[in-house]
Amino acid sequence: MDTALKIAVSGKGGVGKTTVAALLCRALVERGRRVIALDADPDANLAAAIGMPEDEGIAALASMRDLIEERTGAAAGAVGAFFKINPHVADLPEKLWREQGGIRLLKMGTVKQGGSGCICPASAVVKAMMQHLVLYRNEAVIMDMEAGIEHLGRATAQAVHCLIVVVEPGMRSIETAHAIRTLARDLRLERVCLIANKIRTAADADFITAHADGLDVLAQLPFDDNFMRADRQRLAAWELCPDALAVMRAACARLARPDAS
């Protein structure tokens, strides 16, 4: 049986990281894994990418003011108040997730308070949830991150099996990937891989390889207009793109091997 993989997916906006996260979730479900999909991107679209009905009404954890106050002892937007920085969250996943096709989705939401790295009641609950899912749950956890990895604390990052940075054949996404690798090193997150997306030609594939700078290219996904069709019809990302799912199945097989690199 596969290890209970904990995988963070990051990358520059627009490269397709949410699509990659959805494909990873599906490939792991097909391997018989229990999967939690964690949407930690402020531009939260993972529900649509796994084909969740629009009226499902999944709420973001950071927006649950009553829950945040209950768990921390302070209101979500409180400034200068005393509150619990390690709130109890172990009972929350089953209460908050929504399931679609064997994938259990949780949405973190945006903490609209203070500056970078702020410690406030909402951020304390979000960080506690991330840590609980990564450190203490037996399910595979796929985290759709924003371009940075600020949601991950040091202990959480060190427990992540792999940080996948999604890139496309262009320098801006490659530069973002290298910046994310630097952040990962600061958190001692050891394994960082690339997944190349929107590959049209052999020249595109060669560009990624030439600029990987030592990063393992875990998979290369072909450009496919059907991803846009699936998005317009609110279908799961894999329903119209079987070739991409086949590529991701192979990537998951590599990720599931403890000695894979």
Number of C-alpha atoms within 10 A of each C-alpha: 7 15 14 17 23 24 23 24 27 30 30 21 15 11 20 19 26 30 24 28 29 25 25 24 28 23 23 24 17 12 14 11 22 17 25 26 27 24 24 27 22 15 13 19 15 27 28 21 21 27 20 21 12 10 6 11 10 15 15 18 22 21 17 13 15 11 17 23 19 13 20 21 16 21 19 25 17 14 13 8 11 12 17 15 18 14 19 15 16 13 8 13 17 10 7 16 18 21 17 15 12 17 24 21 24 26 27 25 21 18 21 14 17 11 8 7 10 13 15 25 30 32 24 23 26 25 20 21 22 22 21 16 21 26 16 9 15 16 18 22 27 26 29 29 26 22 20 19 22 17 20 21 14 15 14 20 28 19 17 21 21 20 24 27 30 32 31 26 22 13 13 11 20 24 16 20 26 18 14 22 23 13 15 22 14 12 18 14 21 17 18 24 22 25 23 26 25 18 20 13 12 8 11 19 19 13 17 23 17 10 15 18 10 10 17 15 20 21 20 22 20 18 14 16 11 15 21 13 14 19 16 10 11 17 19 24 28 24 14 18 18 12 13 23 21 14 18 25 20 13 18 20 14 15 19 16 11 11 7 9 14
